[in-house]
Amino acid sequence: MSLKTFFTFGDLMNRKGMSFVALAGLVAPSNGCFEFNPNVGYVEILGTHHGTPQDGKFPDFGAAAQPRVFKNDEGWKIKLSATYVTTTAIELESCTTEERAPVELNWGPLAENFIEKGDRANLGIGTDHQFKTDLYCTLRISFGPYDIEIDEDDEDPDHFHDTPEDDEILGNTIYVRGTAEKDGEKKDFDVISDTEFVAKLDISYLINGDPFEIKKDPNPRRLIVSKVYDKFFEGVDFDKRRSEYEDAIEKAVVRSLKDYSYVTLGQSADFPSSDIPSDKNGNDANGDNEDTN
């Protein structure tokens, strides 16, 4: 009887933090060599982060493991020293039936560290091979508290995501820390939130203007989700009480993840197909989509 198994490139490379592809439906014939099963379609979901593309270029706000520095639209110089956002679930929604196909997350919820990783660095989030052939118009990303048990005795780096360096993200969805400066005035901020919400990202145009399609094909389709972190401070005026501007940051982070995140195909993050935010994303004008189902 043939043996079917499941691999990721992480298994093959024995590296943590690499991108992970579900090599699904591999068949072991009698000679011991593995072959692709061409009747299986599969997809890889990667996450990344960066500043807002301008004039055909991605901005340089700082190197990996270094604070990110930029100005917001209110003229405040932002210095980000810690930023985490937790992804808890991913689904692909059919264009025809609106059925949702869940994507298996690599080792559960991911608290994405925006400072440790360099901008536009790929981070494996989810893989799955159990998709039926269909056209998919929406990528639904659920954000929620980082609640995961880590086996401290498990030293295999391919069994879990990087452990967050900041304990503040444990049990929380968002953690953002840093300073803002303007006209000689300096303000600290430290935003922690366990809010839960869903970002509905438009993928109805990804294949030459047509919906994202999963076919019976041994070649993986790679989706890269870009999060635009300078938009986390859009409209935030720090010339207020600390509780007020920290509340404004939390709302701006949620709004940004809903309205400014976008999806591209390829090996690394590309420019969005149109100016962001995309009015095609399935959130209302204020990013206040209360549908978390």
SULWOVEN-V363174 format. One record per residue. N is the residue number from 1. PHI is phi in whole degrees, -180 to 180 (none if undefined). OMEGA is omega in radians with two decimals (NA if undefined). Layout:
# SULWOVEN-V363174
<<N,PHI,OMEGA> <N,PHI,OMEGA>>
This chain:
# SULWOVEN-V363174
<<1,none,-3.12> <2,-69,-3.12> <3,-107,3.05> <4,-106,-3.10> <5,-145,-3.06> <6,-136,-3.13> <7,-126,2.89> <8,-126,3.06> <9,-63,3.09> <10,-63,3.10> <11,-63,-3.06> <12,-76,-3.06> <13,-96,-3.13> <14,54,-3.13> <15,-128,3.04> <16,-88,3.09> <17,86,3.06> <18,-77,3.01> <19,-77,-3.03> <20,-120,3.13> <21,-118,3.10> <22,-80,3.06> <23,-88,-2.89> <24,-87,3.02> <25,67,3.10> <26,-70,-3.08> <27,-114,3.13> <28,-100,3.08> <29,-75,-3.02> <30,-65,-3.13> <31,-81,3.07> <32,89,3.13> <33,-90,-3.11> <34,-93,3.12> <35,-128,3.06> <36,-72,2.95> <37,-92,-3.04> <38,-72,-3.11> <39,-91,-3.11> <40,-119,3.03> <41,-104,-3.12> <42,-148,-3.01> <43,-144,3.08> <44,-122,3.10> <45,-110,3.07> <46,-116,3.06> <47,-114,3.04> <48,-154,3.14> <49,-149,-3.13> <50,-174,3.07> <51,-82,-3.14> <52,-68,3.09> <53,-60,3.14> <54,-138,3.09> <55,53,3.09> <56,75,-3.14> <57,-136,2.98> <58,-89,-3.12> <59,-72,3.07> <60,-107,-3.12> <61,-102,-3.14> <62,145,-3.09> <63,-88,3.09> <64,-58,3.13> <65,67,3.10> <66,-122,3.10> <67,-58,3.03> <68,-97,-3.05> <69,-126,-3.14> <70,-164,3.07> <71,-108,3.06> <72,-92,-3.06> <73,-71,3.08> <74,-97,3.08> <75,86,3.12> <76,-88,3.08> <77,-84,-3.08> <78,-95,3.03> <79,-122,-3.11> <80,-89,3.11> <81,-106,3.07> <82,-154,3.09> <83,-151,3.07> <84,-134,2.99> <85,-138,-3.04> <86,-103,3.02> <87,-94,-3.09> <88,-113,3.14> <89,-163,3.08> <90,-137,3.10> <91,-137,2.97> <92,-102,-3.09> <93,-107,-3.11> <94,-65,3.07> <95,-72,-2.99> <96,-92,-3.06> <97,-112,-3.05> <98,63,3.01> <99,-68,-3.10> <100,-111,3.11> <101,-105,-3.12> <102,-71,3.06> <103,-102,-3.14> <104,-71,3.11> <105,-78,3.05> <106,-69,3.07> <107,64,3.02> <108,88,-3.07> <109,-54,-3.13> <110,-118,2.99> <111,-92,-3.06> <112,-73,-3.13> <113,-93,-3.06> <114,-76,-3.07> <115,-92,-3.08> <116,-62,-3.12> <117,-86,3.08> <118,-69,3.10> <119,-60,3.14> <120,70,3.03> <121,-74,-3.12> <122,-82,3.08> <123,-132,-3.13> <124,-65,3.13> <125,-110,-3.04> <126,-153,3.07> <127,-141,3.05> <128,-163,3.13> <129,-124,-3.03> <130,-100,3.10> <131,-91,3.00> <132,-85,-3.14> <133,-63,-3.08> <134,-173,2.99> <135,-99,-3.10> <136,-121,-3.05> <137,-106,-3.05> <138,-137,2.98> <139,-106,-3.11> <140,-99,3.12> <141,-116,3.10> <142,-94,3.07> <143,-113,-3.12> <144,-164,-3.07> <145,-61,3.07> <146,-81,-3.08> <147,-132,-3.08> <148,-146,3.09> <149,-95,-3.13> <150,-109,3.10> <151,-78,-3.08> <152,-64,-3.14> <153,-88,-3.14> <154,-87,-3.08> <155,-99,3.12> <156,-76,-3.07> <157,-68,-3.14> <158,-94,-3.14> <159,-102,-3.11> <160,-164,3.02> <161,-71,3.03> <162,-57,3.09> <163,-71,-3.14> <164,-57,3.13> <165,-78,-3.10> <166,-108,-3.11> <167,-66,-3.08> <168,-62,-3.13> <169,-79,-3.13> <170,-63,-3.10> <171,79,-3.10> <172,-130,-3.12> <173,-95,-3.04> <174,-130,2.97> <175,-141,-3.12> <176,-135,-3.12> <177,-134,3.09> <178,169,-3.14> <179,-135,3.05> <180,-133,-3.11> <181,-130,3.09> <182,-164,3.09> <183,53,3.09> <184,79,3.13> <185,-103,-3.11> <186,-123,-3.13> <187,-124,3.04> <188,-92,3.00> <189,-142,-3.10> <190,-151,-2.98> <191,-107,3.11> <192,-129,-3.09> <193,-145,3.06> <194,-109,3.14> <195,-60,3.10> <196,-123,-3.13> <197,-161,-3.13> <198,-124,3.00> <199,-102,3.13> <200,-107,-3.03> <201,-101,-3.07> <202,-76,3.05> <203,-126,-3.09> <204,-79,-3.04> <205,-124,-2.89> <206,-67,-3.08> <207,-97,3.14> <208,53,3.13> <209,89,3.13> <210,-108,-3.10> <211,-62,3.03> <212,-64,-3.06> <213,-122,3.01> <214,-107,-3.10> <215,-121,3.00> <216,-73,-2.98> <217,-152,3.13> <218,-74,-3.14> <219,-88,-3.08> <220,-72,2.96> <221,-101,-3.07> <222,-107,3.06> <223,-106,3.13> <224,-115,-3.13> <225,-96,3.13> <226,-96,3.04> <227,-112,-2.99> <228,-101,-2.88> <229,-79,3.09> <230,-68,3.07> <231,-73,3.06> <232,-62,-3.08> <233,-120,-3.14> <234,-64,3.12> <235,78,-3.11> <236,-89,3.09> <237,-106,-3.08> <238,-84,3.10> <239,-84,-3.14> <240,-144,3.04> <241,-64,-3.08> <242,-58,-3.12> <243,-61,-3.13> <244,-73,-3.11> <245,-75,3.05> <246,-71,3.05> <247,-64,3.12> <248,-66,3.09> <249,-64,-3.14> <250,-57,-3.14> <251,-65,-3.13> <252,-69,3.10> <253,-63,3.14> <254,-61,-3.13> <255,-61,-3.13> <256,-64,-3.11> <257,-63,3.12> <258,-82,-2.94> <259,-98,-3.06> <260,-110,3.04> <261,-67,3.13> <262,-151,-3.04> <263,-122,3.04> <264,-132,3.06> <265,-103,3.02> <266,134,-3.09> <267,-90,3.14> <268,-151,-3.10> <269,-59,3.13> <270,-119,3.09> <271,-74,3.09> <272,-65,-3.09> <273,-69,3.10> <274,-149,3.12> <275,-58,3.09> <276,-95,0.11> <277,-76,3.10> <278,-86,3.10> <279,-74,3.10> <280,-86,3.11> <281,-58,-2.98> <282,-81,3.09> <283,-120,-3.13> <284,-74,-2.99> <285,-59,-3.12> <286,-100,-3.10> <287,73,-3.05> <288,-97,3.13> <289,-88,-3.04> <290,-88,-3.13> <291,-75,3.12> <292,-110,-3.13> <293,-90,NA>>
